[in-house]
């Protein structure tokens, strides 16, 4: 029903008191809703009684945005009525979810067409993260196959139809206020966020929930009252889209901070530095940040960069030439994952000594396949020669079960050896850097312990060596101490297959604030070793998976279920731009992005993700005008002649800043020991702070605040004439 919120609705209230203690979503799970309403009212009354605070309104809105696939959605389907098997060839972001949804669509006992199994060939989806996650297109394709008497059917959207029906980034309106004390310290954030979810629920309420968390930004916020909801409408449904609510929230907060700084005569960098979150601070939810954020280091880089340090001189030089120029900064700290993530992968030593990786993740142009192939190299001596993505069969081979009540009547829980809290989820670029890499690496370590080192021990005629007693040297396995000859993977593989050792491992991992750890028999003679996995299965040559029961599970902290998110991708941006006061046209001259990426597995992919994020953010902020209702793509006449996206001329192309030129420079902080070798989900990080930095630069150039996205020439001219 139009205007009715999709469930769940999010309300995060945090109220810290002098001397310690306080109220938050994370620390008050019992009767939270009733207590939160009372705390929110008390907070509002307390704030209104303060006489020394600056109250800055939070008022902004943004239209829908199309994911802009490289090609619209398309697929093939054919049914085998005799076996009840439905075959799909489909570009999808969530193959496991699509299969589950298709089966549920046909599970009515009275259904005239029976489907008992789905075979899905997952194709490259053509980019567009978030536009093919729980897309209704998959269901329509599966439904069409029921009416063709077993003949194949092809369903394909053209670009007009994709604009008309495809998932969008949510339109959003944000209202509230930011309270800041005379010492530049943030006192409170109060905000209401309303997302247009369209006609189908999809992931809309969860996007709103993450946006509520992001209203705290990269800062220590002692008090918050954030209400977020996604409402049903007649518009196209919203999807997860790149940023998952973060771009909307960061835009509101970062533009408000600049307005506070201007109102009080403060330096905008100093205001942000005063409030930076530290690892022992808590989010607006009340959960810990708990990571090495390095936000101060990022601001140090920003402060020293000539695009910021010399901004007054650059502006004066443009003014002397008759041009209107401005500089803006913004921070973001995108949270990633889902708050409870299950991931799975397998690693195999082939008979020829090559390695292969299989993952249920989908590569959407984010380089997941490349990354998962190279991260096993330091563990197994070589990169994977083959990487298969979108393998939805993996979880079914793990032997694991999910659910609160199991088929045998047991209650699900970590004390049940083959139970896990979550099987798998949809794919995203951000999940690769930490989650998918982790499970592939742990699964590779299990293969090293169960196959590679035992085979090497047989060839060397010694007891199985420990993990730290061997080393890979240019693809050859050697003992650190001893005179045994080095072994190639081909030699090790031949022995492993001859000796009937397990030649592949399948690992499942669960993350919620931390990885679950458990003991598995991976040592000599079945000795137990601890892995950051909750499930492990073995494959012998030609055989089915043989799951192993875990022992001594060490689950994540129970309270982490109330923390919302717990891993962060910090980014800071500078934008320098020109605006033509006669036409309202804006040209972004320079973008500098500073990123805390943790361990960078493939530098070229990080650079590529950053470049894509810059182009997408410029497009989102300035160009992509998509009115709601029949004034927009709903009428079926919209294509790229009406929906304008960034082109080469709109995006700085050089990769190193130089005075007088146009560039997008990426500065990645070097890895530090506190990263513990883990990467971060960076695909969305660079994008999130660019739109507010553009708005802040426009404010610097024109003296006007533009807070409605996209900031089109018409809006800019109207603002300049106001």
N, C-alpha and C positions, 0 to 999 in steps of 0.2 A: 504494500500500500504506500502510495507516494507520501513522503514526509515522515514516515515511520522509521525510527532508527533500526538498523540491523543489530542483532545481538552478537557479541556483548558490547555494551557501552563502557567506556573507560573513564574512571575518575581517580586521579592521583592527587592525594592531599598529603603534604609534608609540612609539619610545623615543629621547628626546633626551638628549644627554650634555652635561655641563658642558664649556664651552670650545668648543661648536659641534659640528656633525655629528650623526649619528643614523640611525635606521632608520625607514622608513615604507612603506606601500603605494605611495605616489606615487613614491618615489625608488628603489625596489628591485623593478623589474618582472621581473627574471630570478630564477627559482627562488624566488619569493616565499613560497610555502606552507611549504616546508621551513625557510627562514630565519625566517619569522614564528613558527612553533611554538617554535623555539629562543629567539627574542627574548622571546616571551611568558613562557616559563619563567624566563628571566633576570630579567625585570621583576618577576615575582611573588617570586622569591627576594630581589631587592634591596629591594622594599617591605617584606617581612617582617623584614628586618634593621634597618629604621629604627625608632628608639625615640621619636621626637618627633612622629609623625604622628597625626592623627585619622583613624580609619577608620570611615566611615559606611556601613552596609549599604544597598545598593540592592535593595529588595524591593517589588514592586508587581505588580498584575495588573489587567486590564480585560477586560470581556466584549465580545462582538460588538455592533455597532450597525448599524441599518438606515438606508440613505440617505434613506428617507422621500420618495419622489417625490410630486409633487402628484397624480399618477395612476399606477397600476401600469403595467407594460410591456404594450404592445399593438402590433399591426401587421397589415398586409394584404400578401398575396402572390398572384401569379398567373404562370403560366408559358406561354410561347409555344413549344410543342414544335417547331414547324417551323423557327424561327430559333435555338432554343436559348437564348432570352433569359428570364431570371427577373426579374420586376418586384417590388420591395419598397417598401412605404410604412412607415417605421419611425422611431421616436424613438431615436436612438443617439448615443453620445459619440464614436464613431470610425468614420465611414462608410467611409473608405478600408480600415481593417482588416476591417470586416465583409464588404466585397466580396471582399477577398483570401481571407478564411476560407471564405466560401461557395463561391467557385470551387474552392478546394482540396478542399472536401468532395465535389465532383462530378467531380474530375479523374481518377478511376480509369478506365482504358481499358475495363474491363468493366462500368462502371456502366450500369444499364438506362435511366437518365434522364440526358440530356446537357444540361449548362449551359455555354455558351460565353461568355455575357455577362450582367452584372447591371446593371439600372437601379434605382437607389435614390433614392427621394424622401425626403430627410431632414427629419423633422418636429421641432418643438420637443419636447425630451425631458422637460420637466416638472421640471427641476432635478435634484437628487440626484447631484451630481458624484461620480464613481467607481462608481456603481451600474450604469452602462450602458457601461462601457468593457470591450470584449471579453466582453460578456454572452452566455451560452449561449442566451438567448432568440432572438437573431438567427439562430442556426443552426437552432433548432427551427422557427422560422417558415419559413425557406428549405426545410427538409426537408418540411414539411407540403405545400408547393406541388407536390411531386412526385407526390402521390397524389390529385389532384383533376381530372385530365384537362383541365387548362387553366382550370378554373373558379376564381374568386377564393376565397381562404380567409382568414378573419380569426382570428387567435390573440390572445387577450386574457386576462391574469391578473386575478383579483380580488385584493383586499387580502390575504385569507388566503393565497392562492397566492404572492403576492409576498413576504410574510413567510417563507413556507416555503422558497422556492427562489431568491429574488433574492440578488445579491451583497451582502456585508456588509463593514463595517469589521472588520478582523481582531481576534479575541481575542488577547491577548498576555500573557506572563508574563516579568518581567525580574528577574534576580538578579545581584548583584555587589557592588562596594564603590567608594566614593569616598574617595580619600586627599587630605588637606589638611594643609599645613604650619602651624607655629605663627605664621608671618607672614601667614596667611589665604590663601596661594597654593595653588591646586589643583596637586597633584603628579601624580595619575594617576586615570584612570577604568578600572575593570575591570568588564565587564558581559557577560552572556549574555542574548540576547533570543530568545524562541521564539514565533513567530506560528502560529496555527492557520489553515492555508491552505484547509481544507475539501477536498472531493473532486476539485477541478479546479485545475490550476496557476494559470491566469490570470496576474496580475501579482504574486502573493504574494512570490516571492523578491526581487523588486526593491523592494517595500515594505519588506521586512526590511532590505535593503541601505541604503536611505535612512535608516531608523531608526537603523542603526548609525552613520552619519555624524552624525545629530542628537544622539547621546549626548554630543557635545562641547558642545552648546548654543551659547550666545553667548560662549564663553569660550576663552581661550588655555590649552589642555591639553597640557602637554609630553610626557606619557606616556599611552598608552591600549592596552588590549587588549579589543576589542569583537567578540564573536562573535554573529552574527544568522542565524537560519534560519526558514523557513516549512515546516511539516510537513503532510503529507497526513492527512486525517481523514475521518470520516463526516459532518461538518457541512457547512453551506452554504458554497460557496467565498467567499473574501475578494476584495474588489475594491480599487481604488486609493483610493476614498473620500477625502473632504476631509481633507487633512493628510498622506496617503501615508507613514505611519509616524512622522511628527513628533510627533503628540499623545502617543503612547505613550512615546517617548524623553524628551520634554521633561517629562512628568509625573514620571518616575523621577528625573531629574537635579534639577529645581527643588525637589521636596519634600525630597530629600536635602540640598541646600544649606541649606534652612531648618533642618533638624535639626542640621547641623553648627554653624550660627550659634547655635542655642539651647544646644547642648552646651557651647560654648566661651564663651558670653556675648558674642558678637559681634553687631553690628547686621547684619541680613540684607541691607540695602542696601549697606553698606560691604563685606561679603564679596563680593557680586557685582561691585561697582565695582573691587575689587582684581584681579579676574580677567578683566575684559572683553577680548574679542578686538580686536586692532588690525589694520589692513589688511595689515601685514607679518608677522603671525602665521600659523600653519598650522593646518589642521583635524586631526581625529584620523586622517584619511587621509594627511596630510602635504602636501596641496595648499594653495595660498594662499587666504586670504579675499579679498584684493585689491580690496576695494571700500570706499567711504566708508560705514561702518556707523553711525556717530554714536550708538553705544550710550551713551556718557557723557552726551550731551545728553539722551537719553531718560531716564536715571536722574535727571538734574537736574530734569526736569519732574515725575517721580514724587515726588522728595524734597520739592519745593515745593508739591505739590498738597495741599489741605486734607484730603482723604480719607486721605492718609498722614501728613502733618505733624501733624494733630490727632487721630490715631487713639486715643491714650491717653484724651483727653478725651471722645471719642465713645463709647469703650467704657465709661468710668466713668458717663457719663450714662445709657446703657442699663442698666448694672448697678443704678443707683439706682432705675430703674423696674422692676427685676425681670427684665430681659431679658439673654440671653447673646449677646454680640456679639464678632466677631473680624475682623481685617483681615489680608489676605495679598497678597503680590506674587509675580510670576514673570516671567521673560523667555523669549522664544523667538526663534529665528532660522531660520525655515523656509527650506530650500533648495528651489529649484523648477527646472523643466525636467527633462530626462531624462539629461543628461550628454552629449548629442549630438543637437541638435534641428534638423530640417529643416522649414521653414515656407514657405507659398506663398500668393500672392494675385494678383488682377488688378485693374486700375483702368481704367475706360473713360470717355472723353468722348463723351456721346451727341450725336446730331444737334441736339437742342434746347438744347445747352449745359449740360445737367445732368450729374452725375457718378454713376457706379455702381461699387461694390466687390464683388468676389466672393472668398470665402475658403473653404478647406476646413475651417476651424474651426466648431465648433458652439456656439451660444449656449444655455447651460443655466440662464438666469436670472442670469448674471453680467454681463450688459450688453455682451458682446463686439460684438454687431451695432452698438450705439450707438457704442461706442468706435471701432471701425474706420471708421465713417462720419464721425466728426468730426476724426480726426487728420490727414486729408488737407487740411482746410480751409486751414491756413496755407501749404500748398505749392501748392495748385491754386485758391485763391481762394474755394472754397465747400465745404461739407460734401456728402457723398454723398447723393443723393436716394433711392437704392436700395442696399441691402446684401443680398447673397445669401450665406447661410451653408451649410456642409456640402457644398460643391461638390467632389466626389471626382474630377471630370474634369480638374481643373486640372493635376495633376502629369503626366498623360499628354500634355498639350499643350506641356509645357515643353521637350521634346526631351532631357531629362536621363535618365541611366541610373544604376543603383546596382549594387552587388555587387562582390565581389573579383575575379571573372573575368567579362568582358563577352562578349556574344554573338559578337563577332568574334575572341575568344580573347585580347584585350588584358587586361592586369592593371589593375584599377581603381585610380585615384589622381588627385590633383588636377592632375597634368600632362596628363590626358585632358580636353580642353575641355568635353565634355558629360557628365562624370561628377560625381556628388555622393555624399557619404558616407551621407546619409539622405534619403529622399524626404519623407515626412510622418509625423506621429504622431497620437495621439489628442488630443482637445481638453481644455483645462482653463482655469479662470478665470485661474490664475496665468500661463499662457503668453500670455495676451492682453496684459498690461501691458507686457511687454518684447518678446517674440518676434513675436507676430502684428502688433503695432503697427509694429515695425521693418520687416517685409517690406512692409506696406502703404505705409508712408512712402517707402521706397526705390523701390518700384514707381511711386509717384506722382511722385517726382523724375525718374525716367526718362521718364514721360509728359510732364512739363513740358519736358524737354530735347528730346524727339523730336517732340512735337506742338504744345504750347502756344506755346513761344517761336518755333519756325519759322513757325507760322501768323501770330503777331503780327508777325514780321519782314516777311512778305509784305504784310500790311495796312499796315504803317508804311513799306514800301518802303526798308528798311535791311538791313544785314547782321544775321545772327542775334545778338541780344543775349546777353550772358553771364548766368549765374544771378543774380549780385549787381548787375546793372545794371537789373533790373526789380523792381517791388514791387506787391503787391496792396493796393488801397485801397478798402475797402467793396465787394469783389467786382469791382473794375475793375483791369485790369492796366495799369500805367503805367511809363514810363521814369523812372528816378531823375533823369536829366539829359536835357533835351530838351523839345521842344514838341509831340511827337506826341500825338494824342488818346488818352484811355483806351479800353480795349477790354473789352467784356463777354465772358463765357464763350460766350454765344450767338453773338456775332460771330466769336470765335475758332473755335468748332466749325464754323460754316458754311464758313469758309475752309479748315479742316483737311480736311473731307470733299470740298470742291471740288478741293483740290490733291492729293488722294490721299495725304495724310500718314498715318502710323500713328495710329490713334485709340484704341488700348488697349495697355497693356503688361501682361505677366505676369512676375512676379519670384519667384525662389526664393532663399532664404537659408539658410545653415547656421551654427549657433552651437555652439562648444565652447570655452568659456573666452574666446572673442572671435569676432567675425563674420569669416567669410572675405570678403576684398575682392578684386575683380578689375576689369580694364578692359573696357569695352564701347564699341562705336561709337555714342555718343549725342551727339557734338558735330557742329558744322557740317562737311559734307563727309566724314562718317565718322570725324571726330576722336575719339580715345579719351578716355573719362572713367572715373574710378574710382568704383565703387559697392560698397556692402557687400552684394553679392549674388553668388551663384555661378551663377545662371542667369537669362537674360532672353529673353523672346520678344515679338514685336510682332504686333499685329492691324491689318489694314487693313479698310476698310469691307466687310463681308460675307465676308471671307476667313478662312482657317484660320491658326493660329498659325505664325509664322515665327521659330524659335529663332535666337538669336545666339550664336556661339561666344565664350566669354570668353578673355581674354588676361592674362598676367602675374598669375596667382592668388597671393594672399598668404594662405595657409591659417592657421587657428588654430595655436597652439603644439602641437607633437606630444605633449608631455608632458601636455597637458590631458586626454587620454583616461584618465589614471590619477588625475585629481583628484576623481572622482565628481560633484561639483557645483561651481558657481563663481558663482552669483548667489543673493542672500539677501534675505529679507523680515523685517527685525528688528521686533519688537514687545515692548512691556512692558505689564503689566496690574496694576492694583490691584483687589482685590475686598473689599467690606465686606458681611458677612452676619450674620443672626440664626439661632440654632439653638434649638429647643425641647427641653430636656433630658428632658421627659416623653414626647414623641412621636417625637423624632428628626427632626422636620421641619426643613428648612433653607429660608430665604428669602434670596435674594441681594438686597441692598438697593441696592448701587451697584457699577458697573464703570467703571473708567477705563482706556482703551486709548490707548497712545502708539505711533505708527506712523511708520516711515521708509518712505514710499511712493515716494520719488523724485519724478518729475514726475506730477502728478495730472491725467489727461486729462479726466475727468468727475467732479467732486467728489461729485455725488449718488450715483454708482455706488459710489464708495469708501465713502461713508456707509452705503449699503444693504448692501454686502458685510460691513461691520463689524457692523451690526445682526444680520444673519443668522448671523455667526460667534458673536456673544454668545449668541444664543438656542440655537444648536446646541451650544455648549460647556456651557452650563448644563444642557441636556437630557442630554448625554453624561455629565456629571460626576455628576448627582444622580438622574436619572429613568429612563433607558432601560435597563431590566433585561431581558436576553435570555439566559436560561440555555442552555447547549449541549445537544445531543442531543434526545431526545424530551421532555425537561422544558420545552423551549422551542418555538419556532415550527415545528420539524420535524414536529410532530404535526398541523399544518394547521388548528388551532383558534385561532390568534392573530390578533387584529386590534387596533385602537386601544383596545379595552376592556381589553386586557391589557398592551399595550406602550405605556407612558405617555411622552409627549413634552411638552416645555415648552409651556405655554399663556400667554396674556397675563398672567395673575396671577403667573406664575413669573419673568417677565422685567421688569426696570426699563425703563420706556418713555420717560421724559423724556430729552432729549439733552444737557442741561447739568446738572452737579452743583450741588446746593444743599443746605445743611445741613438735616437732618431729612427730606429727600425721597428718592425713588428715581429713579435715572437711570443711563444708560450714556453716558458722555461719550467722544467720540473726539477725540484731539488728534493732528493730522498735522503732522510737522515740515515747515517750508517747504523748498522745493527749493533746492539749492545748486549752484554751478557744477560741482562734482565729479560730480553726477548726469549731466552731459552731455546733459540733455534726455530721459533715459530713465526710464521708469516701472519699477516693481517689481511682481512678482506678489503681490498683497496679499490675495487672497480667502481664503487659509488662514491668513494670518499672525496675525490678531487672535484666531482661535479657539484656537490651539495653547497659549497660556500661561494660559488662563482656568481650565482644570481644575486644574492645580497651584496656582494662586492660590486657588481655592476650598478645596482641601485644606489649604493653609497658613493660610487664614483660620479653618478649622475647628480646626486645631491651636492657633491663637492663642485661640480662643474656649473650647475645652474642655480643652486640655492633652493631647489624644489625637491620634495620627496615624492618619488613614484613608487607606489606600493601595490599596484594592481598588475599582475602578470598575464600576458606578456606586455612589456613596456613598449608599445608600438609608437610609431611617429605621431599618430593622431592623439594618443594619450599624452605624449610629451608636449606637443604643441598646445593642447588644452591646458596642461599644467603650467606652461610658461606664460600663457595669457591670463591665468587666473589672478 
